[in-house]
Amino acid sequence: MPTTAAKCAKPREPDESRTKPADPRTVLLGQLAEGMRAALAAGDVEAARIAHETIGRLLGAPGADAAGVVDLAAERARRGG
């Protein structure tokens, strides 16, 4: 036979302080990290490098400013690729 407490128990609503929405930057960093791991597993070093650099920019790594951005199409053309 159920106890009185079990009869009166109601489903609890999620506590808003415990279920904060994820920070978009944190979500993006996770997606980039997963993409970088997948690129490395597939042997796509260029995609992994780009994801790695992007993660650095989002985290504010020193030297990760716009001046350090390389135009890949121009670099390929310069190298004859």
ABEGO torsion letter per residue (X at the ends): XBBAAAAABBBBBBBAAABBBBBAAAAAAAAAAAAAAAAAAAGBAAAAAAAAAAAAAAAGBBGBBAAABBBAAAAAAAAGX
